[in-house]
Amino acid sequence: MRSQKNQDLRGHGARVLGKFADEAKFFKAWVEKPGLTGAVSPSGRFLARMMARYVDPAARGPVVELGPGTGPVTQALIQRGVAPERLVLVEYDPDFCKLLARRFPRALVIEGDAYDLPGTLAGMLSEPAAAIVSSLPLLNKPEDERVRLLRDAFGMMQPGGRFVQFTYGMISPIPRKHKGETLHFIADGSPAVWLNLPPARVFSYQAATEADVKKLKPADVFIGKLRESAGRVKEEFRERTDRMQSEIRLATAKAKQDLRARRRKAHNDNKSIPPLELLRKIGEARRNPKR
Ligand SMILES: C[S@@+](CC[C@H](N)C(=O)[O-])C[C@H]1O[C@@H](n2cnc3c(N)ncnc32)[C@H](O)[C@@H]1O
């Protein structure tokens, strides 16, 4: 009984230490290449699970993961029922690649650029992918590159395959309209994962078939656009509120500091009048009340 308890405690300790080591590796990568790493710490398990939820483990073909880092989403995909040998992990950072190969020896780890899917995955997929799951810091890239990535991903998946992406923004990181052209996809956004730090959302995109496009009534398109712009307004409002609150906090702190400085000065000024001088002034004021 006691030895089981000790074993459990050791297991828990090892997990905590492992998590801490991952955080440290991630933080180091972020310090060295902030734009590439895109986050200061690995995704939490709630976000990783939310990503994995969009993948159907029974769908045919490999599951490609872009930007697996230290592997929290990879782990969640395996827990979801995706066999490790179906996983193709595309990671840019060589240290993360080594770690992934040790941690998931049955998965295929490719050190390469995920924004160049046709080049990086050339000859690597035995058949079109069931899903492509991405944690790439998309918002650091221009819209052109994001749209190209989605188009390339659609070209490499089974019909109905999902491109799954997380974002720290609250709206879709891939716009529906790009350079005056409508992108035909079916998007599905998760609720915000508040328990992740920072909170995040997951979006899933599926290529719309011609039938889907025909089914789309003008009213649906209109409502879709309305929702999208309402989302953008909400996001902007949140950003402005945050900015105003920090400005108010700064101004209040500064006003308090000024007040303290003035009080200190007044106190020192009063103290600096010697007592005899003060008495002389009082006497003078009594003698010449009109002055
Ligand atoms: C925000 S982190 C996510 C890591 C991990 N999936 C997680 O959820 O904790 C982004 C990851 O994408 C990788 N990455 C960034 N640009 C890349 C690129 N062009 N090709 C492949 N991986 C890239 C980074 O090295 C990093 O591991």
The ligand as an SDF file (V2000), in Angstrom:
LIG
                    3D

 27 29  0  0  0  0  0  0  0  0999 V2000
    3.4320   28.3260  -30.4930 C   0  0  0  0  0  0  0  0  0  0  0  0
    4.6460   27.0390  -30.6310 S   0  0  0  0  0  0  0  0  0  0  0  0
    3.6090   25.6100  -30.3830 C   0  0  0  0  0  0  0  0  0  0  0  0
    4.3660   24.4070  -29.9090 C   0  0  0  0  0  0  0  0  0  0  0  0
    3.4980   23.2160  -29.4600 C   0  0  0  0  0  0  0  0  0  0  0  0
    2.6710   22.6830  -30.5020 N   0  0  0  0  0  0  0  0  0  0  0  0
    2.5960   23.6390  -28.3230 C   0  0  0  0  0  0  0  0  0  0  0  0
    1.3840   23.7180  -28.5430 O   0  0  0  0  0  0  0  0  0  0  0  0
    3.1140   23.8830  -27.2200 O   0  0  0  0  0  0  0  0  0  0  0  0
    5.0230   27.0690  -32.3360 C   0  0  0  0  0  0  0  0  0  0  0  0
    5.9550   25.9700  -32.8220 C   0  0  0  0  0  0  0  0  0  0  0  0
    6.0570   26.0990  -34.2520 O   0  0  0  0  0  0  0  0  0  0  0  0
    7.4120   25.9310  -34.6370 C   0  0  0  0  0  0  0  0  0  0  0  0
    7.5760   26.6220  -35.9270 N   0  0  0  0  0  0  0  0  0  0  0  0
    7.5600   27.9580  -36.1440 C   0  0  0  0  0  0  0  0  0  0  0  0
    7.7240   28.2210  -37.4530 N   0  0  0  0  0  0  0  0  0  0  0  0
    7.8320   27.0220  -38.0770 C   0  0  0  0  0  0  0  0  0  0  0  0
    7.9960   26.6430  -39.4280 C   0  0  0  0  0  0  0  0  0  0  0  0
    8.1000   27.5540  -40.3790 N   0  0  0  0  0  0  0  0  0  0  0  0
    8.0460   25.3240  -39.7110 N   0  0  0  0  0  0  0  0  0  0  0  0
    7.9490   24.3880  -38.7190 C   0  0  0  0  0  0  0  0  0  0  0  0
    7.7900   24.6870  -37.4240 N   0  0  0  0  0  0  0  0  0  0  0  0
    7.7360   25.9930  -37.1020 C   0  0  0  0  0  0  0  0  0  0  0  0
    8.1920   26.5260  -33.4780 C   0  0  0  0  0  0  0  0  0  0  0  0
    9.5310   26.0610  -33.4570 O   0  0  0  0  0  0  0  0  0  0  0  0
    7.3650   26.0500  -32.2890 C   0  0  0  0  0  0  0  0  0  0  0  0
    7.7620   24.7680  -31.8740 O   0  0  0  0  0  0  0  0  0  0  0  0
  1  2  1  0
  2  3  1  0
  2 10  1  0
  3  4  1  0
  4  5  1  0
  5  6  1  0
  5  7  1  0
  7  8  2  0
  7  9  1  0
 10 11  1  0
 11 12  1  0
 11 26  1  0
 12 13  1  0
 13 14  1  0
 13 24  1  0
 14 15  1  0
 14 23  1  0
 15 16  2  0
 16 17  1  0
 17 18  1  0
 17 23  2  0
 18 19  1  0
 18 20  2  0
 20 21  1  0
 21 22  2  0
 22 23  1  0
 24 25  1  0
 24 26  1  0
 26 27  1  0
M  CHG  2   2   1   9  -1
M  END
$$$$
